[in-house]
């Protein structure tokens, strides 16, 4: 980030606006939404600003402007409309160390005014570091539609009841209370105008500590997707933000953890090849123990928790302990790898049967079950197949499939270090070696229908020589 978003305390502070025309009026409208005292510096005011002065809502100083005018200010806007005058006033303001925004001159700005969604005390600020104000306004429009008009009033009500909740509820109970308030029937009733009923529901929940959650923790087995943080589902993000503790694997992008609550505990349970790691029974045990302590647990797995992720073993342990769990699906690696190739897992006329398999189960000298089942129109996505590439290649050639099967390899699908390669059974091992391909990788073995057309990944356009 070139800019850092912050919220300034404005109550009882002064904001200086140098200018008396439309640009100054725009900034004045913005600051009037705060509790700051506004001082206008200008020889004359347009009708809108003059009317605000007449109402006593702003102070007007029309004499010569000096450095003393900018003393003790929380923020200074320079908006005369004249670039030369603006530059001079900027120098005066900076002479006393003021924080300055000069309209339409980003190189003179200490701060940039964001697009704002106002549901005070809920305020959403949207910035693009001055690069795309139109995009910021489009995002603002979507946020305006997302946040109901009365949301600020509900937040203010919650603020008035925070002390009451603090006296009666433990920290975990307070988090559960406010999650219930803002994501359930209370918010719905308040949004529809039933403010009094919503307030009574909150007060009763605080006094009785009863707001729909039981005292036993819960577990979400969450698929993080193939790696890139923008491929986790919205539900997955929501569970991360609710979690008290997160157990995560080696292949999970660290940036995905930034989506969690800041105070959520993070526990690494993954492994790197050749290094000490947690055995599966230990992972299952700590998940059960955390849930029994009443914690909201997320078990974060790369890809989809139901595809070669040993999620069933953890679910069985939770069921035996009587602990509720939820499976939150994720984008599995095969889907991400297929997209990286510019193709699809199934294609009419080429591939109408899809099998997901793992290379880890292949044994030297023995054909895996899926290889004996291959036929025209079938595609096998082999997870973690790099380590058994020799066996796969020998099996294909030994079963007389080498001439029929096309092989695509995608390593680290949808990540910055993604590698894509195409080969045959005869060149599989050498292709992996020459491209330095390592797991996590997907090997696609496709036996297309005889009448299918060959699909190639999209190629970048080349400039004419």
C-alpha positions as MATLAB code, in Angstrom:
seq = 'XXXXXXXXXXXXXXXXXXXXXXXXXXXXXXXXXXXXXXXXXXXXXXXXXXXXXXXXXXXXXXXXXXXXXXXXXXXXXXXXXXXXXXXXXXXXXXXXXXXXXXXXXXXXXXXXXXXXXXXXXXXXXXXXXXXXXXXXXXXXXXXXXXXXXXXXXXXXXXXXXXXXXXXXXXXXXXXXXXXXXXXXXXXXXXXXXXXXXXXXXXXXXXXXXXXXXXXXXXXXXXXXXXXXXXXXXXXXXXXXXXXXXXXXXXXXXXXXXXXXXXXXXXXXXXXXXXXXXXXXXXXXXXXXXXXXXXXXXXXXXXXXXXXXXXXXXXXXXXXXXXXXXXXXXXXXXXXXXXXXXXXXXXXXXXXXXXXXXXXXXXXXXXXXXXXXXXXXXXXXXXXXXXXXXXXXXXXXXXXXXXXXXXXXXXXXXXXXXXXXXXXXXXXXXXXXXXXXXXXXXXXXXXXXXXXXXXXXXXXXXXXXX';
ca = [
       0.000    0.000    0.000;
       1.234    3.465   -0.860;
      -1.414    4.956    1.427;
      -2.564    3.746    4.842;
      -6.276    3.988    5.703;
      -7.111    5.571    9.058;
     -10.028    7.338   10.724;
      -9.292   10.739   12.261;
     -10.903   11.862   15.513;
     -12.850   15.010   14.530;
     -14.907   15.908   17.587;
     -13.865   19.314   18.915;
     -11.170   19.742   16.264;
     -10.742   22.290   13.476;
     -10.781   21.708    9.728;
      -9.518   24.538    7.530;
     -10.887   24.901    3.995;
      -9.043   27.473    1.874;
     -11.371   28.535   -0.915;
     -14.861   29.895   -1.419;
     -16.120   28.246   -4.609;
     -17.553   24.910   -5.686;
     -14.433   22.880   -4.861;
     -14.454   24.267   -1.343;
     -18.187   23.616   -1.064;
     -17.659   19.961   -1.966;
     -15.174   19.523    0.872;
     -17.429   21.477    3.210;
     -20.360   19.130    2.532;
     -18.114   16.218    3.419;
     -16.808   17.637    6.693;
     -20.255   18.839    7.778;
     -21.048   15.150    8.368;
     -18.480   15.161   11.190;
     -18.335   16.975   14.524;
     -15.413   19.164   13.446;
     -15.454   22.979   13.490;
     -15.086   24.274    9.911;
     -13.177   27.473    9.110;
     -13.329   28.909    5.597;
     -10.456   31.066    4.331;
     -11.548   33.062    1.273;
     -12.115   36.671    0.137;
     -15.669   35.739   -0.905;
     -18.056   32.805   -0.697;
     -20.415   31.270   -3.216;
     -24.138   31.271   -2.266;
     -24.051   27.778   -0.705;
     -21.134   28.553    1.585;
     -22.486   32.007    2.349;
     -25.748   30.451    3.494;
     -23.875   27.980    5.747;
     -22.032   30.926    7.288;
     -25.285   32.781    7.849;
     -26.639   29.715    9.673;
     -23.606   29.672   11.935;
     -22.485   26.260   10.736;
     -19.090   27.463    9.496;
     -16.681   30.260   10.428;
     -15.479   32.624    7.683;
     -12.206   34.511    7.640;
     -11.914   36.788    4.613;
      -8.719   38.665    5.411;
      -5.188   37.889    4.236;
      -4.121   34.275    4.839;
      -1.034   33.558    6.907;
       0.601   30.546    8.537;
      -1.241   31.266   11.807;
      -4.547   30.454   10.090;
      -3.452   26.821    9.785;
      -2.281   26.363   13.374;
      -3.861   23.603   15.495;
      -5.831   22.100   12.602;
      -6.779   18.447   12.259;
      -6.911   18.750    8.485;
      -6.469   21.373    5.780;
      -8.178   21.387    2.393;
      -6.786   23.753   -0.223;
      -9.467   24.294   -2.870;
      -9.292   27.742   -4.481;
      -9.448   26.423   -8.040;
      -6.220   28.236   -8.970;
      -3.195   25.878   -9.147;
      -0.683   28.646   -8.354;
      -2.676   29.917   -5.370;
      -3.199   26.369   -4.149;
       0.570   25.716   -4.280;
       1.279   28.871   -2.244;
      -1.318   28.004    0.383;
       0.063   24.483    0.550;
       3.471   25.906    1.445;
       1.956   28.080    4.170;
       0.054   25.157    5.699;
       3.066   22.856    5.614;
       5.072   25.599    7.316;
       3.183   24.835   10.540;
       3.156   21.060    9.987;
      -0.498   20.767    8.923;
      -1.903   17.676    7.223;
      -2.957   18.925    3.793;
      -5.134   17.838    0.896;
      -4.845   19.958   -2.247;
      -7.747   19.332   -4.610;
      -6.738   17.788   -7.968;
      -3.018   17.943   -7.138;
      -2.131   14.478   -5.730;
       1.590   15.281   -5.534;
       0.778   17.954   -2.925;
      -1.497   15.744   -0.830;
      -0.559   14.232    2.527;
      -3.952   12.545    2.564;
      -6.444   11.505   -0.110;
     -10.192   11.826    0.359;
     -11.866    8.422   -0.071;
     -15.312    7.595   -1.343;
     -17.460    7.212    1.764;
     -20.466    5.083    2.643;
     -22.011    6.756    5.675;
     -24.066    4.703    8.103;
     -22.708    6.601   11.067;
     -21.253    5.307   13.327;
     -20.585    2.695   10.645;
     -18.391    4.335    8.021;
     -16.850    2.612    5.005;
     -14.004    4.407    3.248;
     -12.976    3.307   -0.251;
      -9.732    4.455   -1.811;
      -7.737    3.717   -4.940;
      -4.686    5.833   -4.035;
      -5.892    8.433   -6.499;
      -5.562    6.102   -9.493;
      -9.199    5.203  -10.242;
     -11.834    7.462   -8.636;
     -14.532    6.098  -10.964;
     -13.855    2.583   -9.684;
     -14.080    3.845   -6.100;
     -17.509    5.318   -6.845;
     -18.663    2.025   -8.389;
     -17.596    0.148   -5.262;
     -19.347    2.768   -3.151;
     -22.569    2.160   -5.074;
     -22.382   -1.571   -4.381;
     -21.706   -0.951   -0.697;
     -24.659    1.441   -0.491;
     -26.864   -1.368   -1.776;
     -25.331   -3.914    0.593;
     -25.708   -1.948    3.835;
     -29.266   -1.175    4.877;
     -30.066    2.483    5.677;
     -30.760    1.823    9.388;
     -27.571   -0.155   10.016;
     -25.881    2.793   11.703;
     -28.724    3.097   14.192;
     -28.375   -0.590   15.075;
     -24.622   -0.148   15.561;
     -25.272    2.866   17.802;
     -27.758    0.799   19.843;
     -25.141   -1.920   20.241;
     -22.688    0.717   21.406;
     -25.091    1.914   24.111;
     -25.523   -1.666   25.349;
     -21.857   -2.668   25.338;
     -21.331   -1.793   29.008;
     -24.393   -3.793   29.983;
     -23.068   -6.782   28.025;
     -19.585   -6.409   29.550;
     -21.020   -6.609   33.071;
     -23.035   -9.766   32.432;
     -21.201  -11.796   29.779;
     -17.789  -13.394   29.348;
     -15.631  -12.313   26.356;
     -16.592  -15.355   24.267;
     -20.260  -14.801   25.055;
     -19.979  -11.166   24.026;
     -18.524  -12.116   20.644;
     -21.336  -14.618   20.132;
     -23.915  -12.037   21.188;
     -22.839   -9.434   18.679;
     -22.459  -12.008   15.913;
     -26.050  -13.035   16.622;
     -27.216   -9.411   16.653;
     -25.661   -8.477   13.337;
     -26.323  -11.666   11.394;
     -29.766  -12.829   12.453;
     -33.334  -11.891   13.269;
     -32.392   -8.824   15.336;
     -30.800   -7.117   12.355;
     -33.696   -8.134   10.110;
     -36.289   -6.677   12.486;
     -34.324   -3.464   12.940;
     -33.912   -3.047    9.183;
     -37.683   -3.349    8.749;
     -38.341   -0.578   11.260;
     -38.978   -2.613   14.425;
     -36.275   -0.816   16.422;
     -38.010   -1.169   19.781;
     -38.525   -4.911   19.380;
     -34.920   -5.376   18.247;
     -33.631   -3.463   21.275;
     -35.748   -5.596   23.617;
     -34.403   -8.785   22.035;
     -30.816   -7.650   22.606;
     -31.457   -6.674   26.217;
     -33.151   -9.981   26.956;
     -30.294  -11.902   25.337;
     -27.756  -10.024   27.475;
     -29.675  -10.654   30.689;
     -30.270  -14.357   30.004;
     -27.058  -15.145   28.044;
     -29.327  -16.925   25.591;
     -28.889  -15.958   21.969;
     -29.173  -19.111   19.973;
     -25.690  -20.583   20.491;
     -24.987  -23.541   22.719;
     -22.014  -23.760   25.039;
     -20.264  -26.472   23.018;
     -17.870  -25.304   20.333;
     -18.216  -26.079   16.677;
     -15.861  -26.977   13.868;
     -15.801  -25.917   10.228;
     -13.694  -27.949    7.805;
     -12.950  -25.175    5.331;
     -11.522  -25.515    1.858;
      -9.055  -22.694    1.185;
      -8.993  -23.312   -2.556;
      -5.887  -24.065   -4.632;
      -3.744  -21.339   -3.112;
      -4.608  -17.833   -4.232;
      -6.576  -16.037   -1.531;
      -9.207  -14.738   -3.964;
     -10.327  -18.301   -4.703;
     -11.618  -19.060   -1.200;
     -15.416  -18.941   -0.970;
     -17.358  -16.197    0.784;
     -18.591  -18.749    3.309;
     -15.015  -19.779    3.964;
     -14.065  -16.165    4.666;
     -17.041  -15.817    7.002;
     -15.991  -18.886    8.998;
     -12.433  -17.539    9.257;
     -13.775  -14.279   10.640;
     -15.835  -16.150   13.244;
     -13.069  -18.530   14.333;
     -11.408  -18.521   17.730;
      -8.673  -20.882   16.527;
      -7.492  -21.948   13.071;
      -5.511  -25.093   12.246;
      -3.943  -24.768    8.816;
      -1.800  -26.747    6.367;
       1.532  -26.078    4.658;
      -0.039  -25.422    1.262;
      -2.425  -22.717    2.499;
      -1.462  -19.262    1.224;
      -0.412  -17.184    4.293;
      -2.386  -14.254    2.866;
      -5.592  -16.243    3.369;
      -4.959  -16.099    7.117;
      -5.124  -12.304    6.883;
      -8.855  -12.746    6.257;
      -9.322  -14.095    9.780;
      -9.984  -12.113   12.953;
      -6.805  -10.489   14.216;
      -7.149  -12.111   17.636;
      -7.867  -15.609   16.306;
      -5.219  -18.155   17.320;
      -3.382  -19.727   14.375;
      -1.811  -23.181   14.653;
       0.346  -24.636   11.870;
      -0.189  -28.397   11.526;
       1.155  -28.942    8.015;
       4.333  -30.588    6.939;
       7.162  -30.133    4.486;
       8.766  -33.135    2.800;
      11.356  -34.728    5.058;
      10.412  -32.597    8.075;
       8.693  -33.459   11.340;
       4.933  -33.035   11.142;
       1.797  -33.621   13.104;
       0.294  -37.095   12.668;
      -3.347  -37.177   11.661;
      -4.578  -38.564   14.983;
      -2.916  -35.667   16.809;
      -4.562  -33.127   14.491;
      -7.958  -34.729   15.035;
      -7.348  -34.785   18.779;
      -6.521  -31.085   19.142;
      -9.516  -30.107   16.997;
     -11.825  -32.129   19.255;
     -10.194  -30.708   22.396;
     -10.544  -27.105   21.213;
     -14.215  -27.612   20.378;
     -14.854  -29.166   23.792;
     -13.455  -25.985   25.330;
     -16.268  -24.098   23.628;
     -14.095  -22.630   20.891;
     -15.213  -22.003   17.362;
     -12.689  -23.981   15.315;
     -11.693  -23.771   11.654;
      -9.670  -26.567   10.106;
      -8.312  -24.852    6.991;
      -7.276  -27.178    4.178;
      -5.835  -26.453    0.774;
      -8.275  -27.183   -2.051;
     -11.479  -28.927   -1.003;
     -11.681  -30.723    2.363;
     -13.462  -33.633    0.691;
     -10.876  -34.347   -2.022;
      -7.742  -36.199   -0.842;
      -7.569  -34.023    2.254;
      -8.293  -36.605    4.993;
     -11.289  -34.552    6.021;
     -13.342  -37.708    6.624;
     -10.970  -38.828    9.391;
     -11.372  -35.536   11.210;
     -15.147  -35.617   10.702;
     -15.282  -39.144   12.161;
     -13.361  -38.005   15.248;
     -15.741  -35.095   15.727;
     -18.810  -37.307   15.313;
     -17.497  -39.767   17.901;
     -17.027  -36.864   20.317;
     -20.561  -35.555   19.652;
     -19.301  -32.267   18.222;
     -21.144  -30.524   15.412;
     -19.141  -29.790   12.304;
     -19.682  -28.172    8.943;
     -17.933  -28.861    5.655;
     -17.276  -25.707    3.658;
     -16.297  -26.761    0.135;
     -13.405  -25.160   -1.680;
     -12.130  -24.943   -5.245;
     -10.278  -28.209   -5.695;
      -6.872  -28.263   -7.402;
      -8.162  -30.089  -10.484;
     -10.644  -27.303  -11.232;
      -7.968  -24.652  -10.771;
      -5.469  -26.560  -12.909;
      -7.984  -27.099  -15.689;
      -8.766  -23.383  -15.717;
      -5.031  -22.659  -15.879;
      -4.908  -24.706  -19.082;
      -7.690  -22.612  -20.553;
      -9.928  -25.670  -20.705;
     -12.544  -27.602  -18.766;
     -12.637  -30.782  -16.743;
     -15.306  -32.239  -19.002;
     -15.905  -31.311  -22.630;
     -18.674  -32.611  -24.828;
     -17.208  -34.574  -27.695;
     -13.819  -34.912  -26.005;
     -14.228  -36.075  -22.438;
     -17.494  -37.167  -20.817;
     -16.047  -39.097  -17.863;
     -13.914  -37.562  -15.123;
     -12.020  -39.444  -12.433;
     -10.124  -37.909   -9.514;
      -7.225  -40.068   -8.345;
      -4.122  -39.735   -6.207;
      -0.624  -40.675   -7.183;
       0.222  -41.432   -3.572;
      -1.616  -44.742   -3.730;
       0.316  -45.995   -6.753;
       2.754  -48.809   -5.979;
       5.792  -49.749   -8.037;
       5.087  -52.693  -10.301;
       1.325  -52.473   -9.842;
      -1.109  -50.615  -12.048;
      -3.435  -48.274  -10.129;
      -7.109  -49.161  -10.458;
      -7.924  -46.117  -12.561;
      -5.414  -47.088  -15.235;
      -7.129  -50.390  -15.940;
     -10.436  -48.499  -16.276;
      -9.324  -45.966  -18.885;
     -11.302  -45.767  -22.107;
     -12.011  -43.205  -24.842;
     -13.714  -40.063  -23.548;
     -12.145  -40.323  -20.101;
      -9.935  -37.908  -18.184;
      -8.092  -38.759  -14.975;
      -6.865  -35.951  -12.721;
      -4.009  -37.372  -10.676;
      -3.311  -35.414   -7.487;
       0.232  -35.378   -6.066;
       1.437  -37.559   -8.937;
       4.920  -36.136   -9.425;
       6.532  -38.550   -6.983;
       5.085  -41.571   -8.780;
       5.562  -40.269  -12.329;
       7.903  -43.151  -13.195;
       5.280  -45.712  -12.205;
       2.539  -43.833  -14.058;
       4.607  -43.588  -17.243;
       5.623  -47.253  -17.122;
       2.048  -48.282  -16.398;
       0.672  -46.358  -19.378;
       3.270  -47.831  -21.702;
       2.878  -51.329  -20.281;
      -0.906  -51.159  -20.738;
      -0.490  -49.951  -24.352;
      -2.136  -46.633  -23.458;
       0.772  -44.334  -24.294;
      -0.376  -43.752  -27.877;
      -3.904  -42.824  -26.769;
      -3.383  -40.717  -23.654;
      -2.484  -37.021  -23.686;
      -0.808  -35.630  -20.557;
      -0.996  -32.095  -19.175;
       0.814  -31.072  -15.985;
      -0.034  -28.066  -13.831;
       2.055  -27.300  -10.750;
       1.027  -24.673   -8.178;
      -2.168  -23.922  -10.064;
      -3.403  -20.312   -9.874;
      -0.310  -19.169   -7.968;
       2.427  -16.799   -9.046;
       4.855  -19.725   -9.476;
       2.482  -21.787  -11.619;
       4.101  -24.142  -14.148;
       2.235  -25.694  -17.096;
       3.611  -28.431  -19.350;
       2.344  -30.874  -21.975;
       3.914  -34.249  -22.742;
       3.388  -37.931  -23.540;
       3.899  -41.015  -21.408;
       7.359  -41.469  -22.965;
       8.430  -37.905  -22.054;
       6.587  -37.536  -18.722;
       9.556  -38.083  -16.410;
      11.925  -35.924  -18.451;
       9.321  -33.136  -18.730;
       8.919  -33.035  -14.955;
      12.683  -32.936  -14.515;
      13.427  -30.314  -17.167;
      10.676  -27.985  -15.900;
      11.622  -28.519  -12.225;
       8.018  -29.475  -11.476;
       7.228  -30.345   -7.882;
       4.089  -31.084   -5.896;
       1.511  -29.704   -5.443;
       0.752  -30.694   -9.016;
      -2.048  -32.180  -11.055;
      -1.415  -34.607  -13.896;
      -4.253  -34.738  -16.418;
      -4.341  -37.962  -18.407;
      -6.892  -37.659  -21.182;
      -7.982  -40.312  -23.669;
     -10.137  -38.212  -25.987;
     -12.872  -39.544  -28.214;
     -11.517  -40.337  -31.651;
     -13.692  -37.619  -33.223;
     -12.753  -34.886  -30.708;
     -10.905  -31.734  -31.551;
      -7.714  -30.766  -29.761;
      -8.051  -27.773  -27.468;
      -4.979  -25.686  -26.792;
      -4.531  -23.165  -23.996;
      -5.079  -19.548  -25.024;
      -1.874  -18.108  -26.448;
      -0.733  -14.496  -25.953;
      -0.931  -12.380  -29.065;
       2.367  -11.676  -30.791;
       3.300   -8.346  -32.253;
       4.028   -8.304  -35.950;
       7.697   -8.225  -36.831;
];
